[in-house]
Amino acid sequence: MKAIAIKRKFLTKKILCSLFGHKLVTTRNVTAHFKEFECTVCRLEMTNDVKGQKTFLTPELREVNETLLNLYRRRHPLA
């Protein structure tokens, strides 16, 4: 595929999500309250913040989720 075709395909998916909203699927349960999500259309990754709203998953938030998961697993070994 040429670069122009790839860009056009990616932009089409982003436009669909901006018009109709993202179709989020849970990819990982960090704890009972924190989860990671991914859009099935445009592959955008999101996570919960402290207030319970969905935010973009940045590398910093990915590290926070990893640390939180490790702490949760140490505290709840059977879960």
CYANA upper distance limits for C-alpha pairs under 8 A (distance plus 0.5 A):
  1 MET  CA      5 ALA  CA      6.89
  1 MET  CA      6 ILE  CA      7.26
  2 LYS  CA      6 ILE  CA      6.95
  3 ALA  CA      7 LYS  CA      6.69
  4 ILE  CA      8 ARG  CA      6.60
  5 ALA  CA      9 LYS  CA      6.62
  6 ILE  CA     10 PHE  CA      6.67
  7 LYS  CA     11 LEU  CA      6.56
  8 ARG  CA     12 THR  CA      6.61
  9 LYS  CA     13 LYS  CA      6.97
 10 PHE  CA     14 LYS  CA      6.84
 10 PHE  CA     42 CYS  CA      7.84
 11 LEU  CA     15 ILE  CA      6.57
 12 THR  CA     16 LEU  CA      6.77
 13 LYS  CA     17 CYS  CA      6.83
 13 LYS  CA     41 VAL  CA      6.76
 13 LYS  CA     42 CYS  CA      6.00
 14 LYS  CA     18 SER  CA      6.61
 14 LYS  CA     42 CYS  CA      6.53
 15 ILE  CA     19 LEU  CA      6.65
 16 LEU  CA     20 PHE  CA      6.47
 16 LEU  CA     21 GLY  CA      7.93
 17 CYS  CA     21 GLY  CA      5.10
 17 CYS  CA     22 HIS  CA      5.56
 17 CYS  CA     23 LYS  CA      8.42
 17 CYS  CA     41 VAL  CA      7.77
 17 CYS  CA     42 CYS  CA      7.71
 18 SER  CA     22 HIS  CA      8.02
 22 HIS  CA     39 CYS  CA      6.21
 22 HIS  CA     40 THR  CA      8.25
 22 HIS  CA     41 VAL  CA      7.75
 22 HIS  CA     42 CYS  CA      8.47
 23 LYS  CA     38 GLU  CA      8.47
 23 LYS  CA     39 CYS  CA      5.61
 23 LYS  CA     40 THR  CA      6.31
 23 LYS  CA     41 VAL  CA      7.29
 24 LEU  CA     37 PHE  CA      6.35
 24 LEU  CA     38 GLU  CA      5.82
 24 LEU  CA     39 CYS  CA      4.89
 24 LEU  CA     40 THR  CA      6.88
 25 VAL  CA     37 PHE  CA      5.89
 25 VAL  CA     38 GLU  CA      5.97
 25 VAL  CA     39 CYS  CA      6.80
 25 VAL  CA     40 THR  CA      7.44
 26 THR  CA     35 LYS  CA      7.32
 26 THR  CA     36 GLU  CA      6.41
 26 THR  CA     37 PHE  CA      4.93
 26 THR  CA     38 GLU  CA      7.06
 27 THR  CA     35 LYS  CA      8.15
 27 THR  CA     36 GLU  CA      6.13
 27 THR  CA     37 PHE  CA      5.77
 27 THR  CA     38 GLU  CA      6.92
 28 ARG  CA     35 LYS  CA      6.28
 28 ARG  CA     36 GLU  CA      5.65
 28 ARG  CA     37 PHE  CA      7.61
 29 ASN  CA     34 PHE  CA      6.98
 29 ASN  CA     35 LYS  CA      5.01
 29 ASN  CA     36 GLU  CA      6.94
 30 VAL  CA     34 PHE  CA      5.84
 30 VAL  CA     35 LYS  CA      5.75
 30 VAL  CA     36 GLU  CA      7.75
 30 VAL  CA     65 ASN  CA      6.98
 30 VAL  CA     66 GLU  CA      8.26
 30 VAL  CA     68 LEU  CA      7.70
 30 VAL  CA     69 LEU  CA      5.84
 31 THR  CA     35 LYS  CA      7.32
 31 THR  CA     68 LEU  CA      8.35
 31 THR  CA     69 LEU  CA      7.18
 31 THR  CA     72 TYR  CA      7.50
 34 PHE  CA     47 THR  CA      7.71
 34 PHE  CA     48 ASN  CA      6.13
 34 PHE  CA     49 ASP  CA      8.16
 35 LYS  CA     47 THR  CA      6.30
 35 LYS  CA     48 ASN  CA      6.63
 36 GLU  CA     45 GLU  CA      7.74
 36 GLU  CA     46 MET  CA      6.37
 36 GLU  CA     47 THR  CA      4.98
 36 GLU  CA     48 ASN  CA      7.54
 36 GLU  CA     57 LEU  CA      8.43
 37 PHE  CA     45 GLU  CA      6.17
 37 PHE  CA     46 MET  CA      5.53
 37 PHE  CA     47 THR  CA      6.39
 38 GLU  CA     43 ARG  CA      6.26
 38 GLU  CA     44 LEU  CA      6.01
 38 GLU  CA     45 GLU  CA      4.93
 38 GLU  CA     46 MET  CA      6.67
 39 CYS  CA     43 ARG  CA      5.30
 39 CYS  CA     44 LEU  CA      5.69
 39 CYS  CA     45 GLU  CA      7.07
 44 LEU  CA     56 PHE  CA      8.34
 45 GLU  CA     56 PHE  CA      6.69
 45 GLU  CA     57 LEU  CA      6.00
 46 MET  CA     54 LYS  CA      6.64
 46 MET  CA     55 THR  CA      5.89
 46 MET  CA     56 PHE  CA      4.91
 46 MET  CA     57 LEU  CA      5.15
 47 THR  CA     54 LYS  CA      5.88
 47 THR  CA     55 THR  CA      5.98
 47 THR  CA     56 PHE  CA      6.81
 47 THR  CA     57 LEU  CA      6.14
 48 ASN  CA     52 GLY  CA      5.88
 48 ASN  CA     53 GLN  CA      5.95
 48 ASN  CA     54 LYS  CA      5.08
 48 ASN  CA     55 THR  CA      6.60
 49 ASP  CA     53 GLN  CA      6.12
 49 ASP  CA     54 LYS  CA      6.76
 49 ASP  CA     55 THR  CA      6.97
 57 LEU  CA     61 LEU  CA      6.42
 57 LEU  CA     62 ARG  CA      6.89
 58 THR  CA     62 ARG  CA      6.64
 59 PRO  CA     63 GLU  CA      6.84
 60 GLU  CA     64 VAL  CA      6.87
 61 LEU  CA     65 ASN  CA      6.61
 62 ARG  CA     66 GLU  CA      6.73
 63 GLU  CA     67 THR  CA      6.68
 64 VAL  CA     68 LEU  CA      6.56
 65 ASN  CA     69 LEU  CA      6.49
 66 GLU  CA     70 ASN  CA      6.73
 67 THR  CA     71 LEU  CA      6.72
 68 LEU  CA     72 TYR  CA      6.54
 69 LEU  CA     73 ARG  CA      6.59
 70 ASN  CA     74 ARG  CA      6.73
 71 LEU  CA     75 ARG  CA      6.70
 72 TYR  CA     76 HIS  CA      6.44
 73 ARG  CA     77 PRO  CA      5.88
 73 ARG  CA     78 LEU  CA      8.50
 73 ARG  CA     79 ALA  CA      7.58
